[in-house]
Amino acid sequence: MKNFRVALVQMDSQQDKEENLRKMEDKVRESARNGADLVVFPETVEYIGPDMAGHGSVVPGEITERFSQMAAENGVWLHTGSITEKCEKKARNMSMLFSPEGRCTAKYRKLHMFDVSVEDGPSYRESDEIVPGDMVCLADTDLGRLGLSICYDLRFPQLYRLMADNGAEVLIVSANFTDPTGEAHWEPLLRARAIENTCYVLACGQCGQKAAFKAHGHSMVIDPWGRILAEAGEKEEILYADLSSDVLKKTRKQIPCLENQREDLYQLRCGSVAICD
């Protein structure tokens, strides 16, 4: 990993897909002007409404062309948050990473479906509309090795340990957390993933009132020691932070938990791990 600046674009995406995409283009330009090397967006950034699958995008297609242009015109690494990808049956919740040249270098489909009933909160079965992915995704970039994840994935520490064991230095979480669960769990889960894996965590969330719930916001950048370097509020904003390779190296030297594992007593069952470049 090298030193670099990240911009997390906290958004209040709604049902106007074109307006959401125009807003993304504006925010990428602003982030680049402020020195960002990597720009990260939240979950389901292009459309949030009652018919997610019906508003899905064909990949590759028009939306990937626009993302490619955003990255290339501004010379930044672009993590698209996630979009709803059309497929033959239902849809997929998918993240993409574009290089500063506009090339799509990684695709990640959300592994864990949000099928829950929250007391005093929403009841929702993501699997009614979305097909889960089947691949852990790591992306090799000139910034470092990035591990990709989406929202409910955050509650499954096995995923992040697999990524760390396979060389991840920065863990990206694009999310649309509900306010009740976000208030209780968002920060402690993010800090735990950073501390236990000695990785930077970049967590970019939706904000604002959606049709079924209020989104939590509070996007965060957390260093490998568990310190919150930057935190957003409850409204749209761009959050900036500078990541240091020295902090990563120092933390891993002081707390070598990745090296001290007792693999003779337990084993992470490693399925398919894709390392993209």
C-alpha positions as CSV (number, residue, x, y, z in Angstrom):
1,M,0.0,0.0,0.0
2,K,1.1,3.6,-0.6
3,N,-0.1,6.9,0.9
4,F,-3.2,8.2,-0.8
5,R,-6.3,10.3,-0.3
6,V,-9.8,8.9,-0.3
7,A,-13.1,10.6,-0.8
8,L,-16.3,9.0,0.5
9,V,-19.4,10.4,-1.2
10,Q,-22.3,10.1,1.2
11,M,-25.5,10.3,-0.9
12,D,-29.3,10.4,-0.6
13,S,-30.2,8.4,-3.7
14,Q,-33.8,8.4,-4.6
15,Q,-36.0,7.1,-7.5
16,D,-34.7,9.5,-10.3
17,K,-31.9,7.4,-11.8
18,E,-30.6,10.1,-14.1
19,E,-30.5,12.7,-11.3
20,N,-28.5,10.2,-9.1
21,L,-26.0,9.6,-11.9
22,R,-25.6,13.4,-12.6
23,K,-25.0,13.9,-8.9
24,M,-22.3,11.2,-9.0
25,E,-20.6,12.9,-11.9
26,D,-20.5,16.2,-10.0
27,K,-19.2,14.6,-6.9
28,V,-16.4,12.8,-8.7
29,R,-15.3,16.0,-10.3
30,E,-15.3,17.8,-6.9
31,S,-13.4,14.9,-5.2
32,A,-10.7,15.0,-7.9
33,R,-10.3,18.8,-7.5
34,N,-9.7,18.2,-3.8
35,G,-6.9,15.7,-4.5
36,A,-8.7,12.4,-4.1
37,D,-7.0,9.3,-5.6
38,L,-9.9,7.0,-4.8
39,V,-13.6,7.9,-4.8
40,V,-16.1,5.6,-3.1
41,F,-19.9,5.7,-3.3
42,P,-22.6,4.0,-1.2
43,E,-24.9,1.0,-1.8
44,T,-27.5,1.1,-4.6
45,V,-26.3,4.5,-5.6
46,E,-28.1,4.7,-9.0
47,Y,-31.7,4.0,-7.8
48,I,-33.5,3.4,-4.5
49,G,-37.3,2.8,-4.8
50,P,-40.0,0.2,-4.8
51,D,-38.9,-1.7,-7.9
52,M,-35.2,-2.3,-7.6
53,A,-35.0,-5.2,-10.0
54,G,-37.1,-3.4,-12.5
55,H,-34.7,-0.5,-12.5
56,G,-31.6,-2.6,-12.8
57,S,-28.9,-1.9,-15.3
58,V,-27.4,-4.1,-18.0
59,V,-23.6,-4.8,-17.4
60,P,-21.7,-4.0,-19.4
61,G,-23.8,-1.2,-20.9
62,E,-24.7,2.4,-20.6
63,I,-24.1,2.7,-16.9
64,T,-20.6,1.2,-17.1
65,E,-19.8,3.6,-19.9
66,R,-20.7,6.5,-17.7
67,F,-18.7,5.2,-14.8
68,S,-15.7,4.6,-17.1
69,Q,-15.9,8.3,-18.3
70,M,-16.2,9.5,-14.7
71,A,-13.0,7.7,-13.8
72,A,-11.0,8.6,-16.9
73,E,-12.0,12.2,-17.2
74,N,-11.0,12.9,-13.6
75,G,-8.0,10.5,-13.4
76,V,-9.2,8.7,-10.2
77,W,-9.9,5.2,-9.0
78,L,-13.7,5.0,-8.9
79,H,-15.5,2.5,-6.6
80,T,-19.1,2.7,-7.8
81,G,-20.7,1.8,-4.5
82,S,-23.2,-0.7,-5.7
83,I,-25.8,-0.9,-8.4
84,T,-28.7,-3.3,-9.2
85,E,-27.5,-5.5,-12.1
86,K,-30.0,-7.0,-14.4
87,C,-29.8,-10.8,-14.9
88,E,-32.0,-13.5,-16.2
89,K,-33.6,-14.4,-12.9
90,K,-34.1,-11.6,-10.3
91,A,-31.1,-9.2,-10.1
92,R,-27.7,-8.8,-8.4
93,N,-26.4,-6.2,-6.0
94,M,-23.0,-5.4,-7.6
95,S,-20.0,-3.1,-7.0
96,M,-17.4,-2.2,-9.6
97,L,-14.0,-0.6,-9.5
98,F,-12.7,1.5,-12.4
99,S,-9.1,2.6,-12.9
100,P,-8.0,6.2,-13.7
101,E,-7.8,5.1,-17.3
102,G,-11.5,4.1,-17.2
103,R,-11.0,0.3,-17.2
104,C,-13.3,-1.8,-15.1
105,T,-10.8,-3.8,-13.0
106,A,-13.1,-5.6,-10.5
107,K,-16.7,-6.7,-10.0
108,Y,-18.2,-7.9,-6.7
109,R,-21.7,-9.3,-6.2
110,K,-23.0,-9.0,-2.6
111,L,-22.7,-12.4,-0.8
112,H,-25.0,-12.1,2.2
113,M,-28.7,-11.3,1.7
114,F,-30.5,-8.9,4.1
115,D,-33.4,-11.1,5.1
116,V,-34.4,-9.8,8.5
117,S,-37.1,-8.4,10.7
118,V,-35.9,-5.6,12.9
119,E,-37.9,-4.7,16.0
120,D,-39.1,-1.1,15.6
121,G,-37.5,-1.1,12.2
122,P,-38.0,-2.6,8.7
123,S,-38.8,-6.1,7.7
124,Y,-37.2,-7.0,4.4
125,R,-36.2,-10.0,2.4
126,E,-33.5,-8.9,-0.1
127,S,-33.4,-12.5,-1.5
128,D,-36.9,-12.0,-2.9
129,E,-35.4,-9.6,-5.5
130,I,-31.6,-10.3,-5.4
131,V,-29.5,-13.3,-6.3
132,P,-26.4,-13.6,-4.0
133,G,-22.9,-13.7,-5.5
134,D,-20.5,-16.6,-5.1
135,M,-17.0,-14.9,-5.1
136,V,-14.9,-13.1,-2.6
137,C,-13.3,-10.1,-4.4
138,L,-9.9,-8.4,-3.9
139,A,-8.7,-5.7,-6.3
140,D,-5.0,-5.0,-6.9
141,T,-4.4,-1.4,-7.6
142,D,-1.4,1.0,-7.5
143,L,-2.8,2.2,-4.2
144,G,-2.8,-1.2,-2.5
145,R,-4.9,-4.3,-2.4
146,L,-8.6,-3.5,-1.8
147,G,-11.3,-5.9,-0.4
148,L,-14.8,-5.2,-1.6
149,S,-18.0,-5.7,0.4
150,I,-21.6,-4.4,0.6
151,C,-23.7,-3.5,3.7
152,Y,-25.0,-6.7,5.4
153,D,-21.7,-8.4,4.6
154,L,-20.3,-6.3,7.5
155,R,-21.9,-8.7,10.0
156,F,-19.8,-11.7,8.7
157,P,-16.2,-11.4,10.1
158,Q,-15.2,-14.5,8.2
159,L,-15.4,-12.7,4.9
160,Y,-13.0,-9.9,6.1
161,R,-10.5,-12.3,7.6
162,L,-10.4,-14.2,4.3
163,M,-9.6,-10.9,2.5
164,A,-7.0,-9.9,5.1
165,D,-5.4,-13.4,4.9
166,N,-5.2,-12.9,1.1
167,G,-3.4,-9.6,1.4
168,A,-6.1,-7.0,1.7
169,E,-4.9,-3.7,3.2
170,V,-8.0,-1.6,2.7
171,L,-11.6,-2.9,3.2
172,I,-14.4,-1.1,1.5
173,V,-17.9,-1.2,2.8
174,S,-20.7,0.4,0.6
175,A,-23.9,0.5,2.6
176,N,-27.5,1.6,3.1
177,F,-27.8,0.9,6.8
178,T,-31.2,1.5,8.5
179,D,-31.1,4.1,11.2
180,P,-32.1,1.7,14.1
181,T,-29.4,-0.8,13.3
182,G,-26.9,1.9,12.3
183,E,-27.3,3.7,15.6
184,A,-26.6,0.4,17.5
185,H,-24.1,-1.4,15.4
186,W,-22.5,0.6,12.5
187,E,-19.5,2.1,14.3
188,P,-18.6,-0.9,16.5
189,L,-18.8,-3.3,13.6
190,L,-16.6,-1.1,11.4
191,R,-14.1,-0.5,14.1
192,A,-14.0,-4.3,14.9
193,R,-13.3,-5.1,11.2
194,A,-10.4,-2.6,11.2
195,I,-8.9,-3.8,14.4
196,E,-9.2,-7.5,14.0
197,N,-7.7,-7.4,10.5
198,T,-5.3,-4.5,11.0
199,C,-6.7,-2.9,7.8
200,Y,-8.0,0.5,6.9
201,V,-11.9,0.5,6.6
202,L,-13.6,2.8,4.2
203,A,-17.4,2.7,4.9
204,C,-19.6,4.8,2.7
205,G,-23.3,4.9,3.4
206,Q,-26.6,6.3,2.2
207,C,-28.4,9.0,4.1
208,G,-31.8,10.5,4.1
209,Q,-35.4,9.2,4.2
210,K,-36.1,6.3,1.9
211,A,-39.5,4.8,1.1
212,A,-39.3,2.2,3.8
213,F,-36.8,3.6,6.3
214,K,-34.4,6.3,7.2
215,A,-30.8,5.6,6.2
216,H,-28.2,6.1,8.9
217,G,-25.4,8.0,7.1
218,H,-22.3,8.5,9.2
219,S,-19.8,7.3,6.6
220,M,-16.4,6.7,8.2
221,V,-12.8,6.2,7.5
222,I,-11.1,4.0,10.2
223,D,-7.4,3.3,10.5
224,P,-5.9,-0.2,11.3
225,W,-5.6,0.8,15.0
226,G,-9.4,1.4,15.1
227,R,-9.2,5.2,15.2
228,I,-11.9,7.1,13.3
229,L,-10.1,9.5,11.0
230,A,-13.2,11.1,9.5
231,E,-16.9,10.8,10.0
232,A,-19.9,12.2,8.1
233,G,-23.2,13.4,9.6
234,E,-26.7,12.6,8.5
235,K,-26.8,14.6,5.3
236,E,-25.1,14.4,1.9
237,E,-21.4,15.3,2.0
238,I,-18.0,14.3,0.7
239,L,-15.7,12.9,3.4
240,Y,-11.9,13.1,2.9
241,A,-9.1,11.3,4.6
242,D,-5.4,10.6,4.0
243,L,-4.3,7.0,4.4
244,S,-0.7,6.2,5.5
245,S,1.3,3.1,4.6
246,D,3.5,3.7,7.7
247,V,0.5,3.5,10.0
248,L,-0.5,0.2,8.4
249,K,3.0,-1.3,8.7
250,K,3.4,0.0,12.3
251,T,0.1,-1.4,13.4
252,R,0.8,-4.8,11.9
253,K,4.2,-4.9,13.5
254,Q,2.8,-4.0,16.9
255,I,-0.2,-6.3,16.8
256,P,0.7,-9.2,14.5
257,C,-2.7,-11.0,14.8
258,L,-2.7,-12.1,11.2
259,E,0.6,-14.0,11.9
260,N,-0.4,-15.3,15.3
261,Q,-3.4,-17.3,14.2
262,R,-3.7,-20.9,15.3
263,E,-4.4,-22.6,12.0
264,D,-3.7,-26.0,13.6
265,L,-6.8,-25.5,15.7
266,Y,-9.2,-23.7,13.3
267,Q,-9.5,-23.3,9.6
268,L,-11.4,-20.7,7.5
269,R,-13.0,-22.6,4.7
270,C,-11.9,-20.7,1.7
271,G,-14.2,-20.8,-1.2
272,S,-13.6,-18.8,-4.4
273,V,-11.4,-15.8,-4.0
274,A,-10.9,-13.6,-7.0
275,I,-7.9,-11.3,-7.1
276,C,-8.5,-8.7,-9.9
277,D,-6.0,-6.3,-11.4
